[in-house]
Amino acid sequence: MIRKHNKKIVPTARMLRKNMTKEELHLWYDFLRNYPIKFSRQKVLGKYIADFYSAEARLVIELDGSGHYTEKGKYSDMIRTMFLEEYGLTVIRISNFQINTNFSGVCDYIERTVTQQLETIQQ
């Protein structure tokens, strides 16, 4: 099972929580914060920090800026996703561009994904 509190990176998670990007702030305050299924922000999961995490839906939401589209960024994201999926988590990636240009579509996508996750878990 994932060690939830990797003490070495907890200070980094706290710092990231205090210094969220404008896209993270938008998604958090305008959708996830009061969502019926609880989400945490900047959650330590093993050796990683997830942007948003729902234990109930077993879902990680990652917001991707330009650094994620380099070869190194894509590779790092692939390794991270594989690590999290080994623990039965689903990882979805949403670009900052989508947050900024299609916020309602992003919210609909998250809603559909959460619903699918909960249905899968209940089976």
Secondary structure, 3 states (H helix, E strand, C coil): CCCCCCCCCHHHHHHHHHCCCHHHHHHHHHHHCCCCCCCEEEEEECCEEEEEEECCCCEEEEEECHHHHCHHHHHHHHHHHHHHHCCCCEEEEEEHHHHHHCHHHHHHHHHHHHHHHHHHHHC
